[in-house]
Amino acid sequence: MREYRSVPQRRSSGRFAIGLLALSVVALTACSTLFPSPSAEPSAAVASATPSPTPTPTPRPLTDVRSVGVFGSSVAASGDFSGPGKSLVALLQDPVGDQSLKITIREPNADGETFSESTWLTSGPRSFNLSRAKFAVADVNFDGKDDLVALFDAGENRSKLLVFKSTGTAFMPPEQWWIGENYLWSRARYIMAGKFAANGHDAVLVAYQNESFDMRIHYFDSTGTAFTFGGTQGVYDSAPEQVDLSRVRFAVGRFTRTGGAQQLAALYQYPNARVRVNLFDPSPNGFRRREGRPRLAVHRSRWQRACPCL
């Protein structure tokens, strides 16, 4: 054990307590001039210089807040299904497991803690297989009310885009707005929606996994009654050996601006615990990935350097 000669190695507990008390008194005495007496009244000059508190500004309401999540065998989606400025939650379920469909809407009550529930659509047995659908929320008929869009596995390498139009108080039965031959539902990993064009209308994006880890983003423009497919070349092509869509999560929003066309963000998780966030801007020639890619790095590996991925 190292010894310091300036400090005696043995002390009685009494001497130690007395010394500690003395140090405390010295410290309190030295600091007593820094604090005013509790009974002292502030001077007029100090009182007049004190600014009055500024009221907290009212938060700006969120707009175009949409989401879709899968919870077991059910799907929950949020959107302005009854019109702008009122976000609701739609719960899609197969109540008894017979391929029927029930869509209920949960609306927050005035107390902010409870919800009221109403049924907006029911269908009979074998009418809709919920496990063969991937959903997005969009206003595809431009009436100001969000609708549900389903990318549906129609079998035999075909996929359909079905639309559940909202009337504001109910969902209409699904309508077929597009069908694609040799469009594999299993390769269409993600379906998203947003306002990507100058006209401010919602369009649908599908992230499609081609062979050799080539990602294409397909674009479906809405005419108000049907979808127009932009082609298999897509509005973005990552090139082969670049993207494994099982490691990507997407988000739509305005991440670097407050107005104009919405952007697409992609979060990529590498096997070596490295994460990268990429941002895509829509343009007349398709989506362009921003240079100066933001990234959250944990560490690098040879695999990561060999595969830039996005």
HUMO-V691124 format. One record per pair of residues at least 12 apart in sequence whose C-alpha atoms are under 8 Angstrom apart, sorted by the first residue. I is the first residue (numbers start at 1). GAP is how many residues later the second one is. Records with the same first field share a line. If there is no record, write none. Layout:
I = GAP / GAP
This chain:
61 = 24
62 = 23
63 = 21 / 22
64 = 15 / 16
65 = 13 / 14 / 22
66 = 12 / 13 / 71
67 = 12 / 69 / 70
68 = 67 / 68 / 69
73 = 20 / 21 / 57 / 58
74 = 17 / 18 / 19 / 20 / 56
75 = 16 / 17 / 18
76 = 13 / 14 / 15 / 16
77 = 12 / 13 / 14 / 59 / 60
78 = 12 / 59
79 = 58 / 67
80 = 65 / 66
81 = 64 / 65 / 66 / 85 / 87
82 = 63 / 64 / 84 / 85 / 86 / 87
83 = 61 / 62 / 63 / 85
84 = 60 / 61
87 = 20
88 = 17 / 18 / 19 / 20
89 = 16 / 17 / 18
90 = 13 / 14 / 15 / 16
91 = 12 / 13 / 14 / 15
92 = 12
93 = 37
94 = 36
98 = 27 / 28
99 = 25 / 26 / 27 / 28 / 29 / 30 / 31
100 = 22 / 23 / 24 / 25 / 26 / 27 / 28 / 29
101 = 20 / 21 / 22 / 23 / 24 / 26 / 27 / 28 / 29
102 = 17 / 18 / 19 / 20 / 21
103 = 16 / 17 / 18 / 19
104 = 13 / 14 / 15 / 16 / 17
105 = 12 / 13 / 14 / 15
106 = 12
119 = 51
120 = 49 / 50 / 51
121 = 49 / 50 / 51 / 52
132 = 20 / 21
133 = 17 / 18 / 19 / 20
134 = 16 / 17 / 18 / 56 / 57
135 = 13 / 14 / 15 / 16 / 56
136 = 12 / 13 / 14 / 55 / 56 / 57
137 = 12 / 55 / 56
138 = 55 / 56 / 64 / 65 / 66
139 = 62 / 63
140 = 61 / 62 / 63 / 82 / 83 / 84 / 85
141 = 24 / 81 / 82 / 83 / 84
142 = 59 / 60 / 82
145 = 21 / 22 / 23
146 = 19 / 20
147 = 16 / 17 / 18 / 19 / 24
148 = 15 / 16 / 17 / 18
149 = 12 / 13 / 14 / 15
150 = 12 / 13
151 = 34 / 40
152 = 33
153 = 31 / 32
156 = 26
157 = 24 / 25 / 26 / 27 / 28
158 = 21 / 22 / 23 / 24 / 25 / 26 / 27
159 = 20 / 21 / 22 / 23 / 24 / 25 / 26
160 = 16 / 17 / 18 / 19 / 20
161 = 15 / 16 / 17 / 18 / 66
162 = 12 / 13 / 14 / 15 / 16
163 = 12 / 13 / 14
176 = 50
177 = 48 / 49 / 50
178 = 48 / 49 / 50
187 = 21 / 22 / 23
188 = 18 / 19 / 20 / 21
189 = 17 / 18 / 19 / 20 / 56 / 57
190 = 16 / 17 / 18
191 = 13 / 14 / 15 / 16
192 = 12 / 13 / 14 / 60
193 = 12 / 59
194 = 58 / 59 / 68
195 = 66 / 67
196 = 65 / 66 / 67 / 86
197 = 64 / 85
198 = 62 / 63
200 = 61
201 = 21
202 = 19 / 20
203 = 16 / 17 / 18 / 19
204 = 15 / 16 / 17 / 18
205 = 12 / 13 / 14 / 15
206 = 12 / 13
207 = 38
209 = 35 / 36
211 = 29
212 = 28 / 29
213 = 27 / 28 / 29 / 30 / 31 / 32
214 = 23 / 24 / 25 / 26 / 27 / 28 / 29 / 30
215 = 21 / 22 / 23 / 24 / 25 / 27 / 28 / 29 / 30
216 = 16 / 17 / 18 / 19 / 20 / 21 / 22
217 = 17 / 18 / 19 / 20
218 = 12 / 13 / 14 / 15 / 16 / 17 / 18
219 = 12 / 15 / 16
234 = 52
235 = 50 / 51 / 52
236 = 50 / 51 / 52
238 = 72
241 = 66 / 68
242 = 65 / 66 / 67 / 68
243 = 66 / 67
244 = 65
247 = 21 / 22 / 23
248 = 18 / 19 / 20 / 21
249 = 17 / 18 / 19
250 = 14 / 15 / 16 / 17
251 = 13 / 14 / 15
252 = 12 / 13
253 = 12
261 = 21
262 = 19 / 20
263 = 16 / 17 / 18 / 19
264 = 15 / 16 / 17
265 = 12 / 13 / 14 / 15
266 = 12 / 13
270 = 34
272 = 27 / 28 / 29 / 32
273 = 25 / 26
274 = 22 / 23 / 24 / 25 / 26
275 = 20 / 21 / 22 / 23
276 = 17 / 18 / 19 / 20 / 21
277 = 16 / 17 / 18 / 19
278 = 12 / 15 / 16 / 17 / 32
279 = 14
